[in-house]
Amino acid sequence: MKESTRQLKYSKLIQKDLSDIFQRDKMGVFAGSFVTIADVKMTPDLSIATVYLSMLMVKDKEALLDKINDHKNEIRRDLGNKIGKQVRIVPDLRFFIDEVEESASKIDKLIDSLDIPPADEEE
């Protein structure tokens, strides 16, 4: 299902402001880990934001995701302080680990490890 223009604008706004909140890390949730917002998808009624996180330099991604979910209310409050004047409802946040980049790097490594002889050129 294709997202509406309104959903896309809303998701970009949330992605930008959540990135700023995560970068500042006032709560000390990330402890030296590098977490970025890979993507944000909005429900049609704009009440739920599904946030995909890319995690670098993290040993246990699930533990960090649990820690982020434990601080979800504080993150949502900070987001509300940033976008409260621009939106009616601050959406509920649902965090997921973005596996796209990790899967792509695994596929790249697999392709690089293949022993494919060069093609013979016939003239």
Backbone as a chain_set.jsonl record, in Angstrom:
{"seq": "MKESTRQLKYSKLIQKDLSDIFQRDKMGVFAGSFVTIADVKMTPDLSIATVYLSMLMVKDKEALLDKINDHKNEIRRDLGNKIGKQVRIVPDLRFFIDEVEESASKIDKLIDSLDIPPADEEE", "coords": {"N": [[0.839, -1.183, 0.0], [0.608, 2.136, -0.91], [1.997, 5.018, 0.565], [0.41, 8.043, 1.615], [0.88, 11.513, 0.647], [0.775, 13.101, 2.874], [1.353, 11.265, 4.932], [3.991, 10.656, 4.229], [5.288, 13.166, 4.55], [4.911, 13.553, 7.271], [6.261, 11.332, 8.314], [8.906, 11.912, 7.54], [9.36, 14.249, 9.008], [9.214, 13.232, 11.619], [11.311, 11.397, 11.508], [13.538, 13.097, 11.188], [13.447, 14.631, 13.58], [13.513, 12.632, 15.567], [16.025, 11.595, 15.029], [17.62, 13.713, 15.841], [17.006, 13.711, 18.593], [17.998, 11.182, 19.313], [20.683, 11.573, 18.728], [21.477, 13.46, 20.597], [21.012, 12.097, 23.01], [20.172, 12.344, 25.826], [19.276, 10.733, 27.887], [21.131, 8.758, 28.173], [20.907, 6.286, 26.968], [22.135, 4.95, 24.832], [24.892, 4.59, 25.234], [27.532, 4.911, 23.912], [27.006, 3.549, 21.579], [26.2, 3.566, 18.091], [23.378, 4.67, 16.803], [21.025, 4.973, 14.286], [18.216, 6.443, 12.599], [16.731, 4.569, 10.326], [14.391, 4.408, 8.793], [10.995, 5.601, 8.781], [7.683, 4.687, 9.108], [4.325, 5.579, 8.714], [1.042, 5.039, 10.044], [-2.135, 5.176, 8.308], [-3.871, 6.88, 9.778], [-2.121, 8.416, 11.162], [-1.42, 7.852, 13.795], [0.342, 5.969, 14.737], [3.776, 5.406, 14.627], [6.069, 3.536, 12.946], [9.268, 2.766, 13.586], [12.355, 2.215, 12.16], [15.448, 1.093, 13.14], [18.898, 1.501, 12.632], [21.755, -0.068, 13.724], [25.026, 0.422, 14.724], [28.245, -0.656, 15.808], [27.326, -2.171, 17.959], [27.0, -4.726, 20.269], [24.968, -6.419, 21.315], [22.11, -6.261, 19.836], [19.386, -6.73, 20.322], [19.169, -6.362, 23.104], [19.755, -3.638, 23.294], [17.602, -2.639, 21.829], [15.505, -3.384, 23.542], [16.159, -1.736, 25.694], [15.766, 0.777, 24.545], [13.01, 0.598, 24.082], [12.191, 0.53, 26.742], [12.582, 3.159, 27.419], [10.765, 4.453, 25.884], [8.569, 6.15, 26.459], [9.797, 8.508, 27.415], [11.227, 9.239, 25.135], [9.133, 9.696, 23.355], [7.898, 11.837, 24.654], [9.931, 13.803, 24.429], [9.941, 14.007, 21.654], [7.356, 15.01, 21.289], [7.69, 17.521, 22.464], [9.266, 18.703, 20.537], [7.794, 18.575, 18.081], [5.249, 19.33, 18.721], [3.876, 21.743, 18.167], [3.443, 21.589, 15.496], [1.881, 19.41, 14.862], [-1.171, 17.578, 15.502], [-1.497, 15.198, 16.964], [0.866, 13.384, 18.798], [2.499, 10.659, 17.64], [2.239, 7.161, 18.628], [5.141, 5.31, 19.308], [6.83, 2.703, 17.684], [9.448, 0.57, 17.782], [11.827, -1.059, 15.697], [14.44, -3.267, 14.623], [16.415, -2.495, 11.878], [17.141, -4.565, 9.324], [18.068, -4.453, 6.759], [20.488, -3.202, 5.822], [22.413, -4.79, 7.069], [21.825, -7.314, 5.955], [22.379, -6.76, 3.287], [25.159, -6.316, 3.38], [26.02, -8.867, 4.116], [25.289, -10.322, 1.836], [26.925, -9.037, -0.052], [29.463, -9.817, 0.926], [29.262, -12.558, 0.558], [29.034, -12.741, -2.246], [31.508, -11.64, -2.949], [33.167, -13.648, -1.991], [32.828, -15.729, -3.743], [34.259, -17.861, -6.191], [34.618, -17.027, -9.148], [35.551, -17.569, -12.38], [37.053, -15.328, -14.792], [35.253, -14.31, -17.701], [35.819, -15.706, -20.905], [36.891, -13.898, -23.656], [35.711, -13.89, -26.87], [36.733, -13.246, -30.098]], "CA": [[0.0, 0.0, 0.0], [1.386, 3.354, -1.054], [1.732, 6.032, 1.576], [-0.05, 9.341, 1.112], [1.834, 12.612, 0.777], [0.723, 13.529, 4.276], [2.098, 10.273, 5.709], [5.409, 10.809, 3.907], [5.777, 14.388, 5.196], [4.886, 13.301, 8.709], [7.323, 10.382, 8.644], [10.188, 12.613, 7.403], [9.464, 15.141, 10.161], [9.507, 12.407, 12.796], [12.65, 10.834, 11.327], [14.507, 14.172, 11.448], [13.452, 15.012, 14.989], [13.99, 11.498, 16.36], [17.479, 11.527, 14.827], [18.189, 14.734, 16.717], [16.845, 13.224, 19.974], [18.925, 10.065, 19.508], [22.039, 12.084, 18.683], [21.745, 14.139, 21.87], [21.022, 10.998, 23.991], [20.162, 12.892, 27.18], [18.973, 9.684, 28.864], [22.255, 7.832, 28.253], [20.415, 4.965, 26.557], [22.936, 4.289, 23.81], [26.184, 4.249, 25.829], [28.603, 4.756, 22.94], [26.548, 2.876, 20.366], [25.797, 4.48, 17.027], [22.039, 4.275, 16.37], [20.428, 5.937, 13.367], [16.857, 6.154, 12.165], [16.809, 4.164, 8.919], [13.139, 4.721, 8.111], [9.795, 5.745, 9.609], [6.432, 4.453, 8.375], [3.17, 6.052, 9.462], [-0.259, 4.466, 9.737], [-2.953, 6.192, 7.608], [-4.452, 7.872, 10.692], [-0.973, 9.11, 11.748], [-1.37, 7.636, 15.239], [1.428, 5.044, 15.07], [4.984, 5.516, 13.806], [6.945, 2.376, 13.007], [10.603, 3.329, 13.422], [13.372, 1.203, 11.89], [16.723, 1.571, 13.652], [20.14, 0.887, 12.177], [22.657, -0.041, 14.883], [26.424, 0.131, 14.452], [29.085, -0.786, 17.013], [26.466, -2.706, 19.021], [27.208, -6.162, 20.414], [23.674, -7.084, 21.493], [21.099, -5.354, 19.293], [18.092, -6.962, 20.993], [19.228, -5.732, 24.43], [19.647, -2.195, 23.089], [16.212, -2.375, 21.428], [14.715, -3.453, 24.775], [16.463, -0.529, 26.475], [15.075, 1.886, 23.87], [11.581, 0.435, 24.367], [11.972, 0.911, 28.143], [12.595, 4.624, 27.479], [9.878, 4.916, 24.811], [7.743, 7.276, 26.912], [10.632, 9.712, 27.458], [11.529, 9.595, 23.749], [7.899, 10.251, 22.798], [7.727, 13.158, 25.269], [10.884, 14.709, 23.781], [9.439, 14.217, 20.299], [6.211, 15.901, 21.429], [8.195, 18.871, 22.716], [9.828, 19.231, 19.289], [6.825, 18.696, 16.979], [3.927, 19.59, 19.28], [3.21, 22.898, 17.552], [3.222, 21.299, 14.08], [0.97, 18.271, 14.68], [-2.223, 17.446, 16.509], [-1.267, 14.017, 17.798], [2.198, 12.8, 18.769], [2.189, 9.238, 17.435], [2.841, 6.107, 19.432], [6.353, 4.868, 18.627], [7.131, 1.266, 17.7], [10.818, 0.452, 17.299], [12.272, -2.328, 15.135], [15.797, -3.256, 14.089], [16.455, -2.527, 10.417], [18.074, -5.613, 8.913], [18.367, -4.308, 5.333], [21.909, -2.923, 5.617], [23.159, -5.975, 7.497], [21.608, -8.346, 4.938], [23.094, -6.357, 2.072], [26.591, -6.546, 3.571], [26.232, -10.317, 4.078], [25.208, -10.729, 0.432], [28.146, -8.554, -0.689], [30.564, -10.689, 1.336], [29.055, -13.852, -0.09], [29.371, -12.577, -3.661], [32.955, -11.45, -3.035], [33.854, -14.906, -1.684], [32.651, -16.688, -4.834], [35.405, -17.982, -7.091], [34.071, -17.036, -10.503], [36.625, -17.225, -13.324], [36.646, -14.307, -15.76], [34.7, -14.829, -18.952], [36.734, -15.653, -22.032], [36.378, -13.046, -24.719], [35.914, -14.442, -28.195], [36.682, -12.184, -31.101]], "C": [[0.881, 1.242, 0.0], [0.985, 4.369, 0.008], [1.291, 7.336, 0.923], [1.05, 10.385, 1.311], [1.897, 13.078, 2.227], [1.508, 12.573, 5.171], [3.602, 10.428, 5.471], [6.008, 12.044, 4.581], [5.902, 14.191, 6.702], [6.039, 12.381, 9.105], [8.7, 11.038, 8.531], [10.416, 13.576, 8.573], [9.871, 14.351, 11.407], [10.912, 11.826, 12.699], [13.725, 11.87, 11.665], [14.594, 14.493, 12.934], [13.884, 13.862, 15.904], [15.501, 11.336, 16.224], [18.186, 12.523, 15.737], [18.124, 14.288, 18.184], [17.852, 12.118, 20.258], [20.368, 10.554, 19.534], [22.412, 12.748, 20.004], [21.82, 13.149, 23.035], [21.12, 11.496, 25.437], [19.979, 11.809, 28.251], [20.115, 8.685, 29.029], [21.888, 6.423, 27.844], [21.438, 4.233, 25.703], [24.346, 3.927, 24.246], [27.264, 3.958, 24.786], [28.206, 4.02, 21.671], [26.112, 3.929, 19.354], [24.475, 3.973, 16.461], [21.477, 5.377, 15.48], [19.014, 5.489, 13.012], [16.914, 5.837, 10.681], [15.548, 4.574, 8.161], [12.026, 4.867, 9.142], [8.59, 5.547, 8.701], [5.28, 4.848, 9.281], [1.923, 5.267, 9.068], [-1.097, 5.554, 9.057], [-3.562, 7.254, 8.53], [-3.383, 8.658, 11.465], [-0.839, 8.912, 13.26], [-0.226, 6.73, 15.673], [2.568, 5.238, 14.083], [5.815, 4.262, 14.031], [8.334, 2.864, 12.629], [11.599, 2.185, 13.264], [14.738, 1.782, 12.242], [17.878, 0.788, 13.053], [21.149, 1.047, 13.307], [24.059, -0.467, 14.467], [27.181, 0.111, 15.769], [28.259, -1.263, 18.208], [26.67, -4.214, 19.077], [25.88, -6.91, 20.489], [22.554, -6.132, 21.079], [19.759, -5.507, 19.991], [18.063, -6.293, 22.37], [19.095, -4.217, 24.311], [18.226, -1.811, 22.676], [15.286, -2.428, 22.65], [14.92, -2.205, 25.631], [15.76, 0.692, 25.876], [13.579, 1.806, 24.149], [11.253, 0.775, 25.818], [11.884, 2.43, 28.299], [11.669, 5.25, 26.432], [9.053, 6.133, 25.224], [8.537, 8.585, 26.956], [10.962, 10.186, 26.036], [10.314, 10.25, 23.106], [7.622, 11.65, 23.366], [8.657, 14.18, 24.626], [10.448, 15.024, 22.346], [8.254, 15.178, 20.319], [6.627, 17.338, 21.686], [8.726, 19.513, 21.439], [8.751, 19.506, 18.234], [5.424, 19.075, 17.436], [3.166, 20.731, 18.637], [2.843, 22.626, 16.093], [2.177, 20.212, 13.836], [-0.085, 18.265, 15.784], [-1.914, 16.343, 17.503], [0.191, 13.596, 17.664], [1.987, 11.287, 18.686], [2.85, 8.324, 18.459], [4.027, 5.57, 18.638], [6.537, 3.364, 18.791], [8.488, 1.085, 17.039], [11.121, -0.966, 16.827], [13.702, -2.172, 14.64], [15.714, -3.379, 12.574], [17.551, -3.495, 9.98], [18.537, -5.45, 7.471], [19.869, -4.125, 5.101], [22.762, -4.137, 5.976], [23.027, -7.105, 6.47], [22.365, -8.023, 3.662], [24.592, -6.608, 2.218], [26.915, -8.037, 3.577], [26.21, -10.824, 2.636], [26.453, -10.273, -0.325], [29.343, -9.432, -0.348], [30.465, -12.049, 0.661], [29.435, -13.789, -1.564], [30.879, -12.417, -3.844], [33.719, -12.754, -2.797], [33.71, -15.958, -2.784], [33.874, -16.681, -5.751], [34.879, -18.145, -8.511], [35.188, -16.648, -11.462], [36.126, -16.16, -14.31], [36.165, -14.955, -17.049], [35.733, -14.683, -20.059], [36.103, -14.795, -23.12], [36.714, -13.681, -26.061], [35.766, -13.33, -29.211], [36.387, -12.731, -32.458]], "O": [[1.791, 1.372, 0.82], [-0.194, 4.553, 0.308], [1.737, 7.686, -0.169], [2.014, 10.165, 2.043], [2.969, 13.41, 2.733], [2.239, 13.008, 6.06], [4.392, 10.341, 6.411], [7.112, 11.979, 5.124], [6.88, 14.614, 7.319], [6.712, 12.618, 10.108], [9.58, 10.753, 9.344], [11.536, 13.7, 9.067], [10.763, 14.76, 12.151], [11.627, 11.767, 13.699], [14.702, 11.559, 12.346], [15.689, 14.612, 13.484], [14.552, 14.096, 16.912], [16.181, 10.983, 17.188], [19.221, 12.215, 16.328], [19.087, 14.47, 18.93], [18.488, 12.107, 21.312], [21.191, 10.017, 20.275], [23.541, 12.609, 20.473], [22.613, 13.346, 23.956], [22.031, 11.12, 26.175], [20.461, 11.947, 29.375], [20.074, 7.85, 29.932], [22.491, 5.462, 28.32], [21.595, 3.02, 25.835], [24.944, 3.022, 23.664], [27.846, 2.873, 24.783], [29.029, 3.889, 20.765], [25.709, 5.035, 19.716], [24.441, 2.979, 15.735], [21.452, 6.549, 15.855], [18.671, 4.311, 13.113], [17.121, 6.733, 9.862], [15.627, 5.034, 7.021], [12.109, 4.321, 10.242], [8.492, 6.172, 7.646], [5.254, 4.502, 10.462], [1.763, 4.878, 7.912], [-0.8, 6.738, 9.213], [-3.749, 8.398, 8.116], [-3.714, 9.472, 12.327], [-0.207, 9.726, 13.932], [0.141, 6.718, 16.848], [2.366, 5.237, 12.869], [6.215, 3.959, 15.155], [8.562, 3.318, 11.508], [11.683, 1.298, 14.114], [15.14, 2.821, 11.718], [17.837, -0.44, 12.977], [21.377, 2.155, 13.793], [24.263, -1.557, 13.933], [26.799, 0.782, 16.728], [28.47, -0.812, 19.334], [26.533, -4.904, 18.067], [25.69, -7.917, 19.806], [22.106, -5.302, 21.87], [19.067, -4.516, 20.227], [17.044, -5.721, 22.759], [18.415, -3.582, 25.116], [17.703, -0.787, 23.115], [14.382, -1.602, 22.775], [13.973, -1.682, 26.22], [15.229, 1.533, 26.601], [12.944, 2.824, 24.423], [10.156, 1.256, 26.103], [11.201, 2.931, 29.192], [11.781, 6.439, 26.133], [8.858, 7.049, 24.425], [8.025, 9.641, 26.584], [10.974, 11.387, 25.766], [10.447, 11.246, 22.393], [7.167, 12.538, 22.645], [8.236, 15.293, 24.311], [10.571, 16.158, 21.884], [8.155, 16.061, 19.467], [5.995, 18.27, 21.189], [8.647, 20.731, 21.276], [8.784, 20.541, 17.568], [4.504, 19.134, 16.62], [1.938, 20.695, 18.567], [2.028, 23.344, 15.515], [1.645, 20.1, 12.732], [0.09, 18.863, 16.846], [-2.046, 16.517, 18.715], [0.7, 13.463, 16.552], [1.362, 10.701, 19.57], [3.866, 8.662, 19.066], [3.928, 5.393, 17.424], [6.417, 2.824, 19.891], [8.657, 1.413, 15.865], [10.729, -1.944, 17.463], [14.125, -1.073, 14.281], [15.029, -4.257, 12.05], [18.734, -3.27, 10.235], [19.34, -6.257, 7.003], [20.456, -4.82, 4.271], [23.716, -4.467, 5.272], [24.011, -7.774, 6.154], [22.928, -8.915, 3.027], [25.231, -7.069, 1.272], [27.974, -8.437, 3.093], [27.027, -11.666, 2.262], [26.985, -11.019, -1.147], [30.147, -9.758, -1.221], [31.473, -12.618, 0.243], [30.093, -14.697, -2.071], [31.463, -12.982, -4.769], [34.804, -12.941, -3.347], [34.402, -16.976, -2.755], [34.443, -15.63, -6.043], [34.716, -19.261, -9.005], [35.719, -15.54, -11.385], [34.937, -16.097, -14.623], [36.632, -16.029, -17.427], [36.432, -13.673, -20.146], [34.929, -14.954, -23.455], [37.876, -13.973, -26.344], [34.798, -12.57, -29.188], [36.307, -11.974, -33.425]]}, "num_chains": 1, "name": "protein.A"}
